[in-house]
Structures are given as C-alpha cells and as structure tokens.
Amino acid sequence: MAEYAQPQKKADWDVGVRQTVAADRKTVWAFLVGEGLPLWLGKTSVLAPQKGATFETDDDISGRVLSVQPGVGLRITWQPGEWSRASTLQLTLKDADGGTAISFHQEKLSTRDERKMMLGRWKGAMLDIEKALTRSTKQPSKPDAGRKPSAAKNPAAKKSAAPKKR
C-alpha cells in the first residue's frame, strides 16, 4: 500500500493511500458506493453519487458531493463534527495489472495530527475494503464428484495391493 503526504500551503496538509485489489473497476465502484460504503465513508447506507448531494454518518461526519464520474471516482467535502472546517476527499479508481487501483486522497487538513489520524483511517479502510472484495469475488468451491479421496487423506480409500509373489 502506497502512502504520500506533504504540506500543500503554509497551513494545509494532505494525505493519500493507494491499493490495488483483484477485482474489475465496475465491481469495485458498485461495492464502494453500495454495500462497502460504511467501510470508508462511515456508518451510513446512503450516499447519492450526484453533485450537490449531502450526507451525514452516524459517526458525526458530514459533507457534500462535489463531483462524480461513475466508475472512475468522486470528490466530497469531509467534516467530522469536532473539526472547525471541511477537508476535501477524493476517491479514484484506475485499471491496474491484476485488478483495480483504489486511491483515497484527502486535502485541506489543518494539522499534522489530522493528517496522521486520517492516514490511519484510510489505511484501515483500505484493508477492510480489500478483505471484503476478496470475500465477495471468490467463487464458492465445488466438490469434485469424479475424484476419489487419496489414501493419504483417507486410509479407507487405499487400494488393495496385489499379493506378493514368493
């Protein structure tokens, strides 16, 4: 997982986290704006992916959708209740070798402590997203009806040996 950060201006900080997951972009987008929404946005089940839509989570985070490109990304304002001003969060998806690169980039953070806190949040969210996508994209294994159990795993499956010649 890659991370990066730098002060943008004298008082602003930003943070970013990027991870490639083994799923196509369409699947990842549907997951992130659907059932996976609480993994990154917070405890909520609704985010209308349209410019101007507002949201509020049970974790006291509020914001507004600034822009949306379905299947590619979105930008939102992000403001926990205890913060004096909103930051901007960008979620971006790109095709990558072996799947889709997911990127969270948050800017307009006020302090180094906010940056550190949000780095931890986005790293954790990325791990949760990767685990959830791995579970949801795995195909259930089908038993191989034509295969006989091996003798090593099932002693009852041992073939009778031919009698030894004396």
C-alpha positions as CSV (number, residue, x, y, z in Angstrom):
1,M,0.0,0.0,0.0
2,A,1.5,3.3,-1.0
3,E,1.2,6.5,1.0
4,Y,2.2,10.0,0.4
5,A,1.9,13.4,2.1
6,Q,3.1,16.9,2.0
7,P,2.1,20.3,3.2
8,Q,0.2,22.0,0.4
9,K,0.4,25.5,1.6
10,K,1.6,27.0,4.8
11,A,-1.3,25.6,6.9
12,D,-2.8,22.8,4.8
13,W,-1.8,19.1,4.8
14,D,-2.8,16.3,2.6
15,V,-2.6,12.5,2.7
16,G,-3.1,9.7,0.3
17,V,-3.4,5.9,0.3
18,R,-3.4,3.7,-2.8
19,Q,-4.0,-0.1,-3.0
20,T,-4.7,-2.5,-5.9
21,V,-7.4,-5.0,-5.4
22,A,-8.1,-8.1,-7.5
23,A,-11.5,-7.0,-8.9
24,D,-12.6,-5.1,-12.0
25,R,-13.4,-1.4,-11.8
26,K,-17.1,-1.9,-12.3
27,T,-17.3,-4.3,-9.4
28,V,-15.2,-2.1,-7.1
29,W,-17.3,1.0,-7.9
30,A,-20.6,-0.8,-7.3
31,F,-19.2,-2.1,-4.0
32,L,-17.8,1.3,-2.8
33,V,-21.0,3.2,-3.4
34,G,-23.2,0.3,-2.3
35,E,-22.6,-2.3,0.5
36,G,-19.0,-1.2,1.1
37,L,-19.9,2.4,1.7
38,P,-19.7,2.1,5.6
39,L,-16.1,0.8,5.2
40,W,-14.8,4.1,4.1
41,L,-17.4,6.8,4.5
42,G,-18.6,5.9,7.9
43,K,-21.7,4.3,9.4
44,T,-24.3,5.1,6.7
45,S,-26.0,3.3,4.0
46,V,-26.7,6.2,1.6
47,L,-24.5,8.4,-0.5
48,A,-26.3,9.7,-3.6
49,P,-23.5,9.8,-6.1
50,Q,-24.6,13.1,-7.7
51,K,-23.1,16.6,-7.5
52,G,-24.6,18.6,-4.6
53,A,-26.0,15.7,-2.6
54,T,-25.2,15.9,1.1
55,F,-24.6,13.1,3.6
56,E,-24.2,12.6,7.3
57,T,-22.9,9.5,9.0
58,D,-23.7,8.0,12.4
59,D,-20.1,8.8,13.3
60,D,-20.8,12.6,13.1
61,I,-19.2,13.1,9.7
62,S,-20.9,15.3,7.2
63,G,-20.2,16.5,3.7
64,R,-21.4,17.2,0.2
65,V,-20.6,15.6,-3.2
66,L,-18.5,18.0,-5.3
67,S,-18.2,15.9,-8.4
68,V,-18.8,12.3,-9.6
69,Q,-17.5,10.3,-12.5
70,P,-19.4,6.9,-12.2
71,G,-16.9,4.0,-12.3
72,V,-13.9,6.4,-12.0
73,G,-14.2,8.5,-8.8
74,L,-15.8,11.2,-6.8
75,R,-14.8,14.2,-4.7
76,I,-16.6,15.1,-1.5
77,T,-16.2,17.5,1.4
78,W,-15.4,15.7,4.6
79,Q,-16.0,17.2,8.0
80,P,-16.1,15.4,11.4
81,G,-18.2,17.3,13.9
82,E,-15.2,18.3,16.0
83,W,-13.3,19.9,13.1
84,S,-13.6,23.6,12.5
85,R,-13.6,23.3,8.7
86,A,-14.2,20.7,6.0
87,S,-11.5,18.9,4.1
88,T,-11.8,17.5,0.6
89,L,-11.7,13.8,-0.1
90,Q,-11.2,12.2,-3.5
91,L,-11.8,8.6,-4.2
92,T,-10.3,7.4,-7.5
93,L,-10.4,4.1,-9.4
94,K,-8.0,3.1,-12.1
95,D,-7.5,-0.1,-14.1
96,A,-4.3,-1.8,-12.9
97,D,-2.4,-5.0,-13.5
98,G,-4.3,-7.7,-11.7
99,G,-7.4,-5.5,-10.9
100,T,-8.2,-2.0,-9.9
101,A,-6.2,0.6,-8.0
102,I,-8.2,2.4,-5.4
103,S,-6.9,5.7,-4.2
104,F,-8.1,8.0,-1.3
105,H,-6.6,11.5,-1.3
106,Q,-7.6,13.9,1.4
107,E,-6.5,17.6,1.3
108,K,-7.1,20.8,3.3
109,L,-6.2,19.1,6.5
110,S,-5.5,21.7,9.2
111,T,-2.7,20.0,11.2
112,R,-0.1,17.2,11.2
113,D,-2.3,15.4,13.8
114,E,-5.3,15.4,11.5
115,R,-3.1,14.1,8.7
116,K,-1.8,11.3,11.0
117,M,-5.3,10.4,12.1
118,M,-6.7,10.3,8.6
119,L,-3.7,8.2,7.3
120,G,-4.6,5.6,9.9
121,R,-8.3,5.8,8.9
122,W,-7.6,5.4,5.2
123,K,-5.1,2.5,5.7
124,G,-7.6,0.7,7.8
125,A,-10.4,1.4,5.4
126,M,-8.3,0.1,2.5
127,L,-7.5,-3.2,4.4
128,D,-11.3,-3.6,5.1
129,I,-12.2,-2.9,1.5
130,E,-9.6,-5.4,0.2
131,K,-10.8,-8.1,2.6
132,A,-14.5,-7.6,1.8
133,L,-13.8,-7.5,-2.0
134,T,-11.7,-10.7,-1.7
135,R,-14.6,-12.5,0.1
136,S,-17.3,-11.2,-2.4
137,T,-15.4,-12.1,-5.6
138,K,-14.3,-15.6,-4.6
139,Q,-16.3,-18.3,-6.3
140,P,-17.5,-21.0,-3.9
141,S,-15.5,-24.1,-4.5
142,K,-17.4,-27.1,-5.9
143,P,-16.7,-30.6,-4.7
144,D,-15.0,-32.7,-7.4
145,A,-17.5,-35.6,-7.7
146,G,-15.3,-37.6,-10.0
147,R,-12.3,-37.5,-7.8
148,K,-11.5,-40.3,-5.4
149,P,-10.1,-39.4,-2.0
150,S,-6.4,-40.0,-1.7
151,A,-5.1,-42.8,0.5
152,A,-3.0,-40.3,2.5
153,K,-6.1,-38.4,3.4
154,N,-8.5,-41.3,3.7
155,P,-7.0,-44.7,4.8
156,A,-10.2,-46.4,3.8
157,A,-9.6,-45.4,0.2
158,K,-6.4,-47.5,0.0
159,K,-6.4,-49.8,-2.9
160,S,-5.8,-53.4,-2.1
161,A,-2.3,-54.3,-3.0
162,A,-1.7,-57.3,-5.3
163,P,-0.4,-60.3,-3.4
164,K,3.3,-60.6,-3.4
165,K,4.9,-63.5,-5.4
166,R,7.0,-65.7,-3.4
